């Protein structure tokens, strides 16, 4: 089953999935907690990989079946030997109300992961904080910004466009605390 097991790391799995989707001609971008876990080297742990994709569930299923994943419902997939699940939120890829048209490629031992850039990842986590009051998402945004840097000017511009400058200032305070 392509070497996927309970000991497969999230980074290894993300690369294997990203490569399989790419070979199938499918655009899919890693976001959410999986991106946070990779960018923070495991400081935060996720149990799933969220690849935002315009592909149909049938196309996704065919692509990840080669890795041993089976669809459980909708756009959710499991592997009998793997502790991580795959989820494929539908396109378009966006952070808040801003569409994402370009993203990062993270080169790792097992291939290339199509994923949000560190700045986009911070914005993605801040969106969860801004709109759902998810305090853990704020902590994750701070962790990614500290470990990988982030374009604070771009994040402020985006936060302003989302009407969330007060919350952005809280992010800055948290980023500067204990650093």
Number of C-alpha atoms within 10 A of each C-alpha: 12 8 12 19 15 12 11 15 16 23 24 19 23 30 22 21 27 26 20 20 23 16 11 14 12 18 16 26 25 29 25 22 21 24 29 27 21 20 23 18 14 14 13 18 14 18 13 19 26 23 28 21 22 17 19 13 18 11 14 22 19 16 22 22 16 13 17 17 23 18 20 10 10 13 18 20 23 20 21 14 15 17 16 22 19 22 20 23 19 15 15 13 23 16 21 19 11 13 11 13 8 13 17 15 15 16 11 12 8 15 19 20 25 25 25 26 20 22 19 23 26 30 27 25 26 30 23 19 21 23 11 10 13 14 14 14 22 25 19 25 28 23 21 26 21 15 12 13 13 20 12 14 9 13 18 17 14 19 21 14 13 16 12 17 17 11 17 22 13 12 18 13 12 16 18 11 9 6 6
